[in-house]
Amino acid sequence: MSDASKQQAAAEELSPGDHVEWGAPVRGGKTRGEVVEVVTEDTTVGSNHFKATEDNPKVKVKSEKSGKEAVHKPTSVHKV
């Protein structure tokens, strides 16, 4: 299975409002929050631009601690 196929399959399991966690770059920890949307078109969050398509979607999440939004690959986000 190609990386794009893995991303697409993982994205199909996620829906807005799902409680999830993902790896945080600070101290190698985990961050929890919820799925805002599954992104299938190019998008910008803050000053960061993300490329996304139907075949290679991304997941926009919102941290429950900071309230900040981020975009991740679907395989990096896990339901809790």
Phi and psi in degrees as GROMACS dihedral restraints (atoms count N, CA, C in turn):
[ dihedral_restraints ]
;  ai    aj    ak    al  type     phi  dphi    fc
    3     4     5     6     1   -70.8    20    10
    4     5     6     7     1   163.0    20    10
    6     7     8     9     1   -59.7    20    10
    7     8     9    10     1   -41.3    20    10
    9    10    11    12     1   -62.6    20    10
   10    11    12    13     1   -39.6    20    10
   12    13    14    15     1   -65.3    20    10
   13    14    15    16     1   -38.7    20    10
   15    16    17    18     1   -64.1    20    10
   16    17    18    19     1   -42.8    20    10
   18    19    20    21     1   -63.0    20    10
   19    20    21    22     1   -43.7    20    10
   21    22    23    24     1   -63.8    20    10
   22    23    24    25     1   -44.8    20    10
   24    25    26    27     1   -63.5    20    10
   25    26    27    28     1   -42.1    20    10
   27    28    29    30     1   -66.3    20    10
   28    29    30    31     1   -38.6    20    10
   30    31    32    33     1   -65.1    20    10
   31    32    33    34     1   -33.7    20    10
   33    34    35    36     1   -65.5    20    10
   34    35    36    37     1   -21.4    20    10
   36    37    38    39     1   -86.8    20    10
   37    38    39    40     1    -7.4    20    10
   39    40    41    42     1  -109.7    20    10
   40    41    42    43     1   142.6    20    10
   42    43    44    45     1  -136.7    20    10
   43    44    45    46     1   153.6    20    10
   45    46    47    48     1   -53.1    20    10
   46    47    48    49     1   135.6    20    10
   48    49    50    51     1    95.4    20    10
   49    50    51    52     1   -15.2    20    10
   51    52    53    54     1   -63.0    20    10
   52    53    54    55     1   137.5    20    10
   54    55    56    57     1   -85.5    20    10
   55    56    57    58     1   127.2    20    10
   57    58    59    60     1  -138.6    20    10
   58    59    60    61     1   170.1    20    10
   60    61    62    63     1  -137.1    20    10
   61    62    63    64     1   157.3    20    10
   63    64    65    66     1  -150.0    20    10
   64    65    66    67     1   160.2    20    10
   66    67    68    69     1   -68.1    20    10
   67    68    69    70     1   138.0    20    10
   69    70    71    72     1  -108.8    20    10
   70    71    72    73     1   136.0    20    10
   72    73    74    75     1   -67.9    20    10
   73    74    75    76     1   -22.2    20    10
   75    76    77    78     1   -80.8    20    10
   76    77    78    79     1   118.9    20    10
   78    79    80    81     1    56.7    20    10
   79    80    81    82     1    20.3    20    10
   81    82    83    84     1    63.0    20    10
   82    83    84    85     1    23.8    20    10
   84    85    86    87     1   -88.4    20    10
   85    86    87    88     1  -168.9    20    10
   87    88    89    90     1  -117.9    20    10
   88    89    90    91     1   147.2    20    10
   90    91    92    93     1  -118.2    20    10
   91    92    93    94     1   140.9    20    10
   93    94    95    96     1  -113.1    20    10
   94    95    96    97     1   151.8    20    10
   96    97    98    99     1  -178.4    20    10
   97    98    99   100     1  -152.2    20    10
   99   100   101   102     1  -135.9    20    10
  100   101   102   103     1   156.1    20    10
  102   103   104   105     1   -72.9    20    10
  103   104   105   106     1   127.9    20    10
  105   106   107   108     1   -88.7    20    10
  106   107   108   109     1   -47.4    20    10
  108   109   110   111     1  -165.8    20    10
  109   110   111   112     1   156.9    20    10
  111   112   113   114     1   -92.6    20    10
  112   113   114   115     1   120.1    20    10
  114   115   116   117     1   -94.8    20    10
  115   116   117   118     1   127.6    20    10
  117   118   119   120     1  -121.8    20    10
  118   119   120   121     1     9.2    20    10
  120   121   122   123     1  -135.1    20    10
  121   122   123   124     1   155.9    20    10
  123   124   125   126     1   -53.2    20    10
  124   125   126   127     1   140.9    20    10
  126   127   128   129     1  -145.5    20    10
  127   128   129   130     1   162.4    20    10
  129   130   131   132     1  -126.2    20    10
  130   131   132   133     1   133.6    20    10
  132   133   134   135     1  -126.3    20    10
  133   134   135   136     1   117.6    20    10
  135   136   137   138     1    64.1    20    10
  136   137   138   139     1  -126.1    20    10
  138   139   140   141     1  -103.0    20    10
  139   140   141   142     1     9.3    20    10
  141   142   143   144     1  -101.1    20    10
  142   143   144   145     1   132.4    20    10
  144   145   146   147     1  -105.3    20    10
  145   146   147   148     1   135.0    20    10
  147   148   149   150     1  -123.7    20    10
  148   149   150   151     1   134.4    20    10
  150   151   152   153     1   -92.9    20    10
  151   152   153   154     1   132.4    20    10
  153   154   155   156     1  -147.2    20    10
  154   155   156   157     1   149.6    20    10
  156   157   158   159     1  -140.9    20    10
  157   158   159   160     1   174.5    20    10
  159   160   161   162     1   -59.4    20    10
  160   161   162   163     1   -38.5    20    10
  162   163   164   165     1   -82.1    20    10
  163   164   165   166     1   -18.6    20    10
  165   166   167   168     1  -138.5    20    10
  166   167   168   169     1    69.9    20    10
  168   169   170   171     1   -74.8    20    10
  169   170   171   172     1   164.7    20    10
  171   172   173   174     1  -125.5    20    10
  172   173   174   175     1   167.4    20    10
  174   175   176   177     1  -121.2    20    10
  175   176   177   178     1   123.5    20    10
  177   178   179   180     1   -91.1    20    10
  178   179   180   181     1   126.2    20    10
  180   181   182   183     1  -123.6    20    10
  181   182   183   184     1   158.5    20    10
  183   184   185   186     1  -125.5    20    10
  184   185   186   187     1   124.7    20    10
  186   187   188   189     1   -68.2    20    10
  187   188   189   190     1   133.2    20    10
  189   190   191   192     1   -74.3    20    10
  190   191   192   193     1   -21.3    20    10
  192   193   194   195     1   -84.3    20    10
  193   194   195   196     1   -50.4    20    10
  195   196   197   198     1   -98.3    20    10
  196   197   198   199     1   -20.6    20    10
  198   199   200   201     1    79.3    20    10
  199   200   201   202     1     1.4    20    10
  201   202   203   204     1   -80.8    20    10
  202   203   204   205     1   150.2    20    10
  204   205   206   207     1   -99.9    20    10
  205   206   207   208     1   150.4    20    10
  207   208   209   210     1  -146.3    20    10
  208   209   210   211     1   163.6    20    10
  210   211   212   213     1  -122.4    20    10
  211   212   213   214     1   133.1    20    10
  213   214   215   216     1  -135.2    20    10
  214   215   216   217     1   162.8    20    10
  216   217   218   219     1   -67.3    20    10
  217   218   219   220     1   143.5    20    10
  219   220   221   222     1   -57.7    20    10
  220   221   222   223     1   -33.0    20    10
  222   223   224   225     1   -72.4    20    10
  223   224   225   226     1   -10.3    20    10
  225   226   227   228     1   -92.7    20    10
  226   227   228   229     1    -7.3    20    10
  228   229   230   231     1  -113.2    20    10
  229   230   231   232     1   129.4    20    10
  231   232   233   234     1  -126.8    20    10
  232   233   234   235     1   136.4    20    10
  234   235   236   237     1   -65.6    20    10
  235   236   237   238     1   145.4    20    10
